[in-house]
Amino acid sequence: MKVDRRVAKSQEAIKKALIELMTEKSFDTITIQDISDRANVNRGTIYLHYLDKFDLLDKIMEEHIYNMSDFCESAAEMDFLESTVHCMEYFENNFLFFSTMLASEGASYFRSRFLQFNIEEFRKDVDITQGKNAGQNEDVVVEFVANAYVGVVEWWLKNGMPYPPRVMAEKVGELLERLV
């Protein structure tokens, strides 16, 4: 189904407005009027697409989770380093969103969804039948690795991405090889 360009443009402006506002003030204090003013659209346009600001935030978060899932499927054919570079580039290209949601603790719900997403992805790679994780509890290993990964991504964003995506991917890859 093809989306009208004007609709897509309005929705992008609305999403961007909310994220920008979240970098400036608490989500609880943001109003639909604030969002419409920032996005330069009528309040009615927002309500045409979203129930309220909570629905808008939820749709933004779900869109990124979906994109990461889709992204991981496409990265499955790549080697580990290239797929990690791919992930770091996604974070870089969506810095405003991720830095707001993770680094500034703009939405703790997103962090838990992001963590859960990574737990599910790492569960596919953890092998407790042999190697360095032989005999370990799978849940403990997966939780440890996923929390470490999310923590490193948070650190990278909080510090303004001090390393380019490829360098960060190499560093993360070296660490993950020790764990998985």
FENMOQUI-V854094 format. One record per residue. N is the residue number from 0. SS is DSSP state (~ for helix, > for strand, _ for the rest). PHI is phi in whole degrees, -180 to 180 (NA if undefined). NEAR is the number of other ideal C-beta (glycine too) atoms within 12 Angstrom. Layout:
BEGIN
N/SS/PHI/NEAR, N/SS/PHI/NEAR
END
This chain:
BEGIN
0/_/NA/5, 1/_/-87/6, 2/_/-96/12, 3/_/-55/11, 4/~/-59/10, 5/~/-65/14, 6/~/-64/17, 7/~/-60/15, 8/~/-65/18, 9/~/-63/27, 10/~/-62/27, 11/~/-63/23, 12/~/-63/26, 13/~/-66/38, 14/~/-62/36, 15/~/-62/25, 16/~/-59/34, 17/~/-63/44, 18/~/-63/36, 19/~/-60/23, 20/~/-62/31, 21/~/-67/35, 22/~/-80/25, 23/~/-102/18, 24/_/-152/18, 25/_/-65/17, 26/~/-55/31, 27/~/-61/14, 28/~/-92/13, 29/_/-78/30, 30/_/-109/21, 31/~/-60/29, 32/~/-63/19, 33/~/-58/25, 34/~/-66/40, 35/~/-66/28, 36/~/-63/20, 37/~/-67/25, 38/~/-81/29, 39/_/61/17, 40/_/-132/29, 41/_/-73/18, 42/~/-56/21, 43/~/-59/14, 44/~/-65/23, 45/~/-64/33, 46/~/-69/20, 47/~/-67/19, 48/~/-106/33, 49/_/-136/28, 50/_/-69/14, 51/_/-167/19, 52/~/-67/33, 53/~/-69/19, 54/~/-64/21, 55/~/-60/37, 56/~/-62/34, 57/~/-61/22, 58/~/-65/23, 59/~/-64/38, 60/~/-63/36, 61/~/-63/21, 62/~/-61/24, 63/~/-71/31, 64/~/-63/31, 65/~/-60/16, 66/~/-60/25, 67/~/-67/31, 68/~/-64/23, 69/~/-61/16, 70/~/-64/27, 71/~/-66/25, 72/~/-62/16, 73/~/-71/16, 74/~/-83/26, 75/_/-61/17, 76/_/-81/11, 77/_/-86/18, 78/_/-74/13, 79/~/-58/22, 80/~/-62/23, 81/~/-64/20, 82/~/-69/27, 83/~/-70/34, 84/~/-59/27, 85/~/-56/29, 86/~/-64/39, 87/~/-63/34, 88/~/-67/23, 89/~/-64/28, 90/~/-61/38, 91/~/-63/27, 92/~/-68/17, 93/_/-120/31, 94/~/-54/26, 95/~/-58/27, 96/~/-63/35, 97/~/-67/37, 98/~/-66/29, 99/~/-71/35, 100/~/-74/37, 101/~/-104/36, 102/~/-69/29, 103/_/-96/25, 104/_/55/20, 105/_/-66/32, 106/_/-151/34, 107/~/-62/16, 108/~/-62/21, 109/~/-64/34, 110/~/-58/28, 111/~/-68/20, 112/~/-66/27, 113/~/-63/37, 114/~/-63/29, 115/~/-61/23, 116/~/-58/30, 117/~/-69/36, 118/~/-60/27, 119/~/-63/21, 120/~/-69/30, 121/~/-70/29, 122/~/-58/21, 123/_/-69/19, 124/_/-104/27, 125/_/-82/30, 126/_/-122/20, 127/_/-100/20, 128/_/-91/12, 129/_/-156/10, 130/~/73/16, 131/~/-66/17, 132/~/-104/23, 133/_/-58/13, 134/_/85/13, 135/_/-75/21, 136/_/-82/13, 137/~/-58/23, 138/~/-60/16, 139/~/-65/18, 140/~/-63/28, 141/~/-64/29, 142/~/-61/23, 143/~/-62/26, 144/~/-66/36, 145/~/-64/33, 146/~/-65/23, 147/~/-64/24, 148/~/-63/36, 149/~/-62/33, 150/~/-63/22, 151/~/-68/31, 152/~/-63/39, 153/~/-59/28, 154/~/-58/22, 155/~/-59/30, 156/~/-69/33, 157/~/-60/19, 158/_/-96/15, 159/_/70/12, 160/_/52/27, 161/_/-65/14, 162/_/-120/22, 163/_/-64/16, 164/~/-52/30, 165/~/-64/20, 166/~/-65/20, 167/~/-63/31, 168/~/-61/34, 169/~/-64/20, 170/~/-63/25, 171/~/-64/34, 172/~/-59/27, 173/~/-61/17, 174/~/-67/20, 175/~/-66/29, 176/~/-61/17, 177/~/-72/15, 178/~/-103/27, 179/_/-105/29
END
